[in-house]
Amino acid sequence: MKVLITGGAGFIGSHTADALLAKGYHVRVLDSLEEPVHRGAQLPGYLDSRIEFIHGDVRDEGALLAALIGCDAVYHLAAFQDYLPIFSRFFDVNVTSTARIYELIVRERLPVRKVIVASSQAALGEGLYLDAKGQRVLPGLRSDRQLSAGIWEIQPRADQVGPLRYQHTAEDVANPQNPYGMSKIAEESVALNLGRQHGVPSVAMRYSIVQGPRQSFYNAYSGACRVFCLSCHLGRDPVIYEDGQQVRDFVNIQDVVDANVLVLEDERADYEMFNVGGDKAVTVAEFASTVASVFGMSQYEPKPSGKYRYGDTRHIYSDVSKLRRLGWSPTRGVRESVESYREWLQSADAAEDILDYCNKQMAQLGVVRDVK
């Protein structure tokens, strides 16, 4: 069985490729090697030599058709994610390419037996909350005025009774607040509906914050593990935004790979959407303390920096019970993810330059702001 992985030279794609190769699958990768994720647009050294590699963009119909021909299944993991205000590109890369996969399958009568698309926890936005009366609440984006005043928690509207409490959020919630999350909602809809309409078994995977080796050092969107590990590697305290009590849902890359392989091989996953998370609520301060401990910083105490990132969610925690019912469960914790990332970090030639580059990028984009 031959499997195509778009974006297969990246973080999740390359690890998934390794697992498929180990199980005897033939693997083909289509990747454009975009900067800054792939510095110098170079093929990464970790990519297995047994992989059939095609250098091309998923928006290029010719390259995509060439990659699809002869394949039995597709993981569509190629995506655009960034803080840049080029909104149309999120939909061009993430949604139009997905529609084009189905278009080519139908038009060319390709015998593709399954398509698995990468969605994101960003599709949930703030996720589900309950007010003091037990009413469901789907909050919107916190205002810059609120955040600049140092008011972190979601505030109830006039028709709600506070305080609001975040919930373990299932797949029936869709409340994206940024262009990336909006594009992922659209991508899910395209895949599941066109798949159903044309008899192509399809699955959407809403990944939480995936962590582990091969995460690009230069991807500003890749988050806390990269930034905190780079800081501790240089002997600096990690920068804590807000008050550090915001909840996140971290999942190890190998648990994600296990989920990816499961839904490929299990027909019960067909035409379904699944949250793929760590099933544990972890505050940013707790995560920073774990990173510091792994790097031997025994005296570290998380302290708020007086800054915030406009557009961030306050709390997000995915319910993975639906995927558990297929026999999957997350078995690796945050510490294991950080330890493996630390080993990966040793390959960075100039960690200080990387951290400075990332900090400058965030500042230039106006994402990081000061509490007034």
FENTA-V791108 format. One record per residue. N is the residue number from 1. RES is the residue in three letters. PHI is phi in whole degrees, -180 to 180 (999 if undefined). OMEGA is omega in whole degrees, -180 to 180 (999 if undefined). NEAR is the number of other ideal C-beta (glycine too) atoms within 12 Angstrom. Layout:
BEGIN
n: (N | N)
res: (RES | RES)
phi: (PHI | PHI)
omega: (OMEGA | OMEGA)
near: (NEAR | NEAR)
END
This chain:
BEGIN
n: (1 | 2 | 3 | 4 | 5 | 6 | 7 | 8 | 9 | 10 | 11 | 12 | 13 | 14 | 15 | 16 | 17 | 18 | 19 | 20 | 21 | 22 | 23 | 24 | 25 | 26 | 27 | 28 | 29 | 30 | 31 | 32 | 33 | 34 | 35 | 36 | 37 | 38 | 39 | 40 | 41 | 42 | 43 | 44 | 45 | 46 | 47 | 48 | 49 | 50 | 51 | 52 | 53 | 54 | 55 | 56 | 57 | 58 | 59 | 60 | 61 | 62 | 63 | 64 | 65 | 66 | 67 | 68 | 69 | 70 | 71 | 72 | 73 | 74 | 75 | 76 | 77 | 78 | 79 | 80 | 81 | 82 | 83 | 84 | 85 | 86 | 87 | 88 | 89 | 90 | 91 | 92 | 93 | 94 | 95 | 96 | 97 | 98 | 99 | 100 | 101 | 102 | 103 | 104 | 105 | 106 | 107 | 108 | 109 | 110 | 111 | 112 | 113 | 114 | 115 | 116 | 117 | 118 | 119 | 120 | 121 | 122 | 123 | 124 | 125 | 126 | 127 | 128 | 129 | 130 | 131 | 132 | 133 | 134 | 135 | 136 | 137 | 138 | 139 | 140 | 141 | 142 | 143 | 144 | 145 | 146 | 147 | 148 | 149 | 150 | 151 | 152 | 153 | 154 | 155 | 156 | 157 | 158 | 159 | 160 | 161 | 162 | 163 | 164 | 165 | 166 | 167 | 168 | 169 | 170 | 171 | 172 | 173 | 174 | 175 | 176 | 177 | 178 | 179 | 180 | 181 | 182 | 183 | 184 | 185 | 186 | 187 | 188 | 189 | 190 | 191 | 192 | 193 | 194 | 195 | 196 | 197 | 198 | 199 | 200 | 201 | 202 | 203 | 204 | 205 | 206 | 207 | 208 | 209 | 210 | 211 | 212 | 213 | 214 | 215 | 216 | 217 | 218 | 219 | 220 | 221 | 222 | 223 | 224 | 225 | 226 | 227 | 228 | 229 | 230 | 231 | 232 | 233 | 234 | 235 | 236 | 237 | 238 | 239 | 240 | 241 | 242 | 243 | 244 | 245 | 246 | 247 | 248 | 249 | 250 | 251 | 252 | 253 | 254 | 255 | 256 | 257 | 258 | 259 | 260 | 261 | 262 | 263 | 264 | 265 | 266 | 267 | 268 | 269 | 270 | 271 | 272 | 273 | 274 | 275 | 276 | 277 | 278 | 279 | 280 | 281 | 282 | 283 | 284 | 285 | 286 | 287 | 288 | 289 | 290 | 291 | 292 | 293 | 294 | 295 | 296 | 297 | 298 | 299 | 300 | 301 | 302 | 303 | 304 | 305 | 306 | 307 | 308 | 309 | 310 | 311 | 312 | 313 | 314 | 315 | 316 | 317 | 318 | 319 | 320 | 321 | 322 | 323 | 324 | 325 | 326 | 327 | 328 | 329 | 330 | 331 | 332 | 333 | 334 | 335 | 336 | 337 | 338 | 339 | 340 | 341 | 342 | 343 | 344 | 345 | 346 | 347 | 348 | 349 | 350 | 351 | 352 | 353 | 354 | 355 | 356 | 357 | 358 | 359 | 360 | 361 | 362 | 363 | 364 | 365 | 366 | 367 | 368 | 369 | 370 | 371 | 372)
res: (MET | LYS | VAL | LEU | ILE | THR | GLY | GLY | ALA | GLY | PHE | ILE | GLY | SER | HIS | THR | ALA | ASP | ALA | LEU | LEU | ALA | LYS | GLY | TYR | HIS | VAL | ARG | VAL | LEU | ASP | SER | LEU | GLU | GLU | PRO | VAL | HIS | ARG | GLY | ALA | GLN | LEU | PRO | GLY | TYR | LEU | ASP | SER | ARG | ILE | GLU | PHE | ILE | HIS | GLY | ASP | VAL | ARG | ASP | GLU | GLY | ALA | LEU | LEU | ALA | ALA | LEU | ILE | GLY | CYS | ASP | ALA | VAL | TYR | HIS | LEU | ALA | ALA | PHE | GLN | ASP | TYR | LEU | PRO | ILE | PHE | SER | ARG | PHE | PHE | ASP | VAL | ASN | VAL | THR | SER | THR | ALA | ARG | ILE | TYR | GLU | LEU | ILE | VAL | ARG | GLU | ARG | LEU | PRO | VAL | ARG | LYS | VAL | ILE | VAL | ALA | SER | SER | GLN | ALA | ALA | LEU | GLY | GLU | GLY | LEU | TYR | LEU | ASP | ALA | LYS | GLY | GLN | ARG | VAL | LEU | PRO | GLY | LEU | ARG | SER | ASP | ARG | GLN | LEU | SER | ALA | GLY | ILE | TRP | GLU | ILE | GLN | PRO | ARG | ALA | ASP | GLN | VAL | GLY | PRO | LEU | ARG | TYR | GLN | HIS | THR | ALA | GLU | ASP | VAL | ALA | ASN | PRO | GLN | ASN | PRO | TYR | GLY | MET | SER | LYS | ILE | ALA | GLU | GLU | SER | VAL | ALA | LEU | ASN | LEU | GLY | ARG | GLN | HIS | GLY | VAL | PRO | SER | VAL | ALA | MET | ARG | TYR | SER | ILE | VAL | GLN | GLY | PRO | ARG | GLN | SER | PHE | TYR | ASN | ALA | TYR | SER | GLY | ALA | CYS | ARG | VAL | PHE | CYS | LEU | SER | CYS | HIS | LEU | GLY | ARG | ASP | PRO | VAL | ILE | TYR | GLU | ASP | GLY | GLN | GLN | VAL | ARG | ASP | PHE | VAL | ASN | ILE | GLN | ASP | VAL | VAL | ASP | ALA | ASN | VAL | LEU | VAL | LEU | GLU | ASP | GLU | ARG | ALA | ASP | TYR | GLU | MET | PHE | ASN | VAL | GLY | GLY | ASP | LYS | ALA | VAL | THR | VAL | ALA | GLU | PHE | ALA | SER | THR | VAL | ALA | SER | VAL | PHE | GLY | MET | SER | GLN | TYR | GLU | PRO | LYS | PRO | SER | GLY | LYS | TYR | ARG | TYR | GLY | ASP | THR | ARG | HIS | ILE | TYR | SER | ASP | VAL | SER | LYS | LEU | ARG | ARG | LEU | GLY | TRP | SER | PRO | THR | ARG | GLY | VAL | ARG | GLU | SER | VAL | GLU | SER | TYR | ARG | GLU | TRP | LEU | GLN | SER | ALA | ASP | ALA | ALA | GLU | ASP | ILE | LEU | ASP | TYR | CYS | ASN | LYS | GLN | MET | ALA | GLN | LEU | GLY | VAL | VAL | ARG | ASP | VAL | LYS)
phi: (999 | -105 | -120 | -95 | -121 | -79 | 68 | -75 | -88 | -88 | -61 | -70 | -62 | -70 | -67 | -64 | -59 | -58 | -66 | -67 | -60 | -65 | -93 | 95 | -77 | -90 | -122 | -118 | -120 | -114 | -150 | -91 | 53 | -69 | -81 | -86 | -57 | -108 | -62 | 72 | 52 | -96 | -67 | -68 | -68 | -78 | -72 | -62 | -68 | -77 | -76 | -83 | -103 | -120 | -87 | -172 | -102 | -66 | -84 | -91 | -59 | -63 | -66 | -67 | -64 | -60 | -73 | -76 | -60 | 90 | -97 | -95 | -149 | -134 | -103 | -99 | -107 | -61 | -158 | -111 | -141 | -170 | -96 | -66 | -84 | -108 | -61 | -64 | -68 | -58 | -81 | -62 | -78 | -84 | -105 | -61 | -63 | -66 | -60 | -68 | -58 | -69 | -58 | -70 | -60 | -73 | -65 | -93 | 54 | -79 | -84 | -75 | -95 | -162 | -125 | -118 | -110 | -88 | -102 | -153 | -60 | -59 | -65 | -85 | 61 | -76 | 77 | -92 | -123 | -122 | -90 | -65 | -93 | 85 | -77 | -70 | -133 | -115 | -70 | -92 | -68 | -69 | -74 | -64 | -62 | -62 | -68 | -66 | -88 | 76 | -98 | -94 | -73 | -62 | -97 | -70 | -77 | -61 | -92 | -121 | -109 | -83 | -79 | -87 | -122 | -69 | -126 | -62 | -102 | -91 | -71 | -80 | -99 | -141 | -150 | -67 | -114 | -127 | -60 | -63 | -62 | -61 | -67 | -72 | -60 | -65 | -63 | -56 | -63 | -59 | -66 | -71 | -78 | -68 | -60 | -65 | -64 | -111 | 67 | -110 | -51 | -136 | -139 | -115 | -114 | -91 | -74 | -78 | -79 | -84 | -135 | 150 | -65 | 85 | -64 | -60 | -68 | -105 | -88 | -61 | -82 | -76 | 93 | -62 | -60 | -63 | -67 | -66 | -67 | -61 | -62 | -67 | -59 | -93 | 78 | -102 | -74 | -61 | -82 | -99 | -85 | 53 | -108 | 81 | -97 | -68 | -93 | -130 | -127 | -99 | -134 | -74 | -58 | -70 | -68 | -64 | -61 | -58 | -67 | -60 | -69 | -58 | -72 | -68 | -96 | -110 | -66 | -65 | -82 | -59 | 63 | -120 | -117 | -133 | -74 | -127 | -132 | -84 | 60 | -149 | -82 | -129 | -77 | -61 | -63 | -63 | -64 | -60 | -66 | -64 | -60 | -60 | -64 | -61 | -90 | 78 | -92 | -70 | -95 | -70 | -130 | -61 | -133 | -59 | -88 | 82 | -125 | -147 | -109 | -66 | 104 | -68 | -78 | -80 | -134 | -152 | -154 | -86 | -86 | -106 | -63 | -64 | -72 | -59 | -66 | -89 | 104 | -92 | -155 | -74 | -118 | -116 | -95 | -60 | -60 | -63 | -63 | -68 | -62 | -70 | -69 | -61 | -61 | -63 | -64 | -62 | -82 | -76 | -73 | -142 | -60 | -64 | -63 | -63 | -64 | -63 | -60 | -66 | -63 | -65 | -61 | -65 | -66 | -63 | -79 | 70 | -80 | -85 | -134 | -94 | -73 | -100)
omega: (-180 | -177 | 174 | 174 | 173 | -174 | -173 | 175 | -178 | -172 | -178 | -177 | -177 | 177 | 177 | 177 | 179 | -179 | 179 | 177 | -180 | 179 | 175 | 177 | 168 | -174 | 173 | -179 | 170 | -177 | 180 | 179 | -177 | 168 | 1 | -178 | 178 | -177 | -179 | -179 | -178 | 174 | -176 | -178 | -179 | -177 | -176 | -177 | 179 | -179 | 173 | -173 | 174 | 177 | -178 | -177 | -180 | 177 | 180 | -175 | -180 | 180 | -179 | 179 | 179 | 180 | -177 | -175 | 178 | -178 | -180 | -178 | -177 | 163 | 179 | -176 | 179 | -177 | 172 | 176 | -177 | 173 | -179 | -179 | 175 | -166 | -177 | -177 | 177 | -176 | 178 | -177 | -170 | -175 | -177 | 179 | 178 | 177 | -178 | 176 | 180 | 178 | -179 | 178 | -178 | -176 | -176 | -180 | -179 | -176 | 178 | -174 | 178 | 174 | 179 | -178 | 179 | 170 | -173 | 173 | 177 | 177 | -179 | -173 | 177 | -178 | -176 | 172 | 169 | 174 | -174 | 177 | -180 | 179 | 178 | 180 | 173 | -173 | 173 | -179 | 175 | -176 | 176 | 179 | 178 | -176 | -179 | 176 | 179 | 176 | -167 | -173 | 175 | -178 | 180 | 172 | -177 | -178 | -179 | 180 | -178 | -1 | 176 | -177 | 179 | -177 | 167 | -168 | -177 | -174 | -178 | 180 | 174 | -175 | -174 | -178 | -179 | -176 | 179 | 179 | 178 | -180 | -179 | 174 | 179 | -180 | 176 | -177 | 179 | -175 | -174 | -178 | 177 | 177 | 180 | -176 | -174 | 174 | 176 | 180 | -173 | -178 | 175 | -177 | 178 | -179 | 170 | -178 | -175 | -175 | 178 | -179 | -180 | 170 | -177 | 177 | -171 | -179 | -176 | -177 | -168 | 161 | -164 | -176 | -179 | -175 | -178 | 179 | 177 | 180 | -178 | 177 | 180 | 180 | 179 | 174 | 175 | 179 | -180 | 176 | -177 | -179 | 179 | -178 | 177 | -174 | 176 | -175 | -175 | 179 | -178 | -177 | -179 | 174 | 176 | 178 | 178 | 179 | 180 | -179 | -180 | -175 | 173 | -171 | -175 | -178 | 179 | -180 | -174 | 178 | 180 | 175 | -177 | 165 | 178 | -176 | -178 | 178 | 177 | 178 | -178 | 176 | 178 | 178 | 177 | 179 | 179 | 179 | 177 | 178 | -179 | 179 | 179 | -179 | 175 | 180 | -171 | -177 | -175 | 173 | -178 | 179 | 178 | -176 | -174 | -180 | 176 | 175 | -180 | -179 | 178 | 170 | 177 | 179 | 173 | -173 | -174 | 174 | -177 | -175 | -180 | 178 | 176 | -178 | 174 | 178 | 180 | 169 | 177 | -175 | -179 | -175 | -179 | -177 | 179 | 178 | -178 | 180 | 180 | 177 | 178 | 178 | 179 | -178 | 180 | -180 | -180 | -177 | -175 | -176 | -179 | 178 | -180 | -179 | 179 | 178 | -177 | 179 | 179 | 179 | -179 | 179 | -179 | -180 | 179 | -179 | 180 | -175 | -178 | 170 | -176 | 999)
near: (22 | 26 | 41 | 50 | 49 | 46 | 40 | 48 | 39 | 38 | 44 | 47 | 47 | 38 | 41 | 48 | 42 | 30 | 31 | 35 | 28 | 15 | 20 | 14 | 29 | 22 | 40 | 37 | 43 | 42 | 39 | 31 | 28 | 29 | 14 | 22 | 34 | 29 | 22 | 12 | 16 | 16 | 23 | 31 | 13 | 25 | 30 | 28 | 14 | 17 | 30 | 27 | 27 | 33 | 23 | 29 | 28 | 46 | 28 | 23 | 21 | 17 | 26 | 37 | 25 | 23 | 41 | 40 | 24 | 21 | 38 | 27 | 39 | 51 | 51 | 52 | 45 | 45 | 43 | 36 | 39 | 30 | 29 | 22 | 16 | 17 | 19 | 17 | 23 | 32 | 26 | 25 | 36 | 45 | 36 | 28 | 43 | 45 | 33 | 36 | 45 | 35 | 21 | 33 | 36 | 21 | 16 | 20 | 13 | 28 | 19 | 34 | 25 | 35 | 49 | 50 | 50 | 49 | 45 | 47 | 46 | 39 | 41 | 43 | 35 | 38 | 44 | 31 | 38 | 24 | 25 | 14 | 15 | 14 | 19 | 21 | 31 | 28 | 35 | 20 | 22 | 30 | 17 | 20 | 15 | 23 | 33 | 19 | 17 | 21 | 19 | 28 | 25 | 37 | 25 | 20 | 16 | 8 | 10 | 22 | 18 | 20 | 16 | 29 | 29 | 35 | 29 | 29 | 38 | 24 | 31 | 18 | 31 | 31 | 28 | 33 | 30 | 33 | 32 | 35 | 35 | 28 | 37 | 40 | 36 | 32 | 49 | 40 | 27 | 33 | 42 | 32 | 21 | 30 | 36 | 20 | 16 | 25 | 19 | 36 | 30 | 41 | 43 | 44 | 50 | 45 | 44 | 46 | 40 | 47 | 47 | 37 | 33 | 38 | 40 | 36 | 37 | 29 | 30 | 30 | 36 | 33 | 37 | 40 | 46 | 41 | 43 | 45 | 44 | 37 | 32 | 34 | 33 | 23 | 17 | 24 | 25 | 40 | 31 | 33 | 39 | 37 | 24 | 30 | 23 | 36 | 38 | 40 | 43 | 44 | 44 | 39 | 40 | 30 | 39 | 47 | 39 | 29 | 46 | 46 | 34 | 30 | 38 | 36 | 29 | 23 | 15 | 19 | 32 | 27 | 26 | 31 | 38 | 41 | 42 | 46 | 44 | 42 | 30 | 31 | 28 | 35 | 30 | 42 | 30 | 28 | 40 | 39 | 29 | 35 | 41 | 31 | 25 | 30 | 32 | 14 | 24 | 11 | 12 | 24 | 16 | 31 | 20 | 24 | 27 | 19 | 26 | 35 | 34 | 27 | 31 | 33 | 45 | 36 | 34 | 43 | 36 | 46 | 32 | 33 | 19 | 30 | 39 | 22 | 17 | 25 | 16 | 32 | 22 | 34 | 19 | 26 | 25 | 39 | 26 | 26 | 41 | 39 | 26 | 26 | 42 | 31 | 19 | 29 | 33 | 16 | 19 | 27 | 11 | 17 | 28 | 18 | 17 | 31 | 30 | 20 | 25 | 34 | 25 | 16 | 25 | 30 | 19 | 15 | 21 | 16 | 27 | 28 | 26 | 19 | 23 | 14)
END
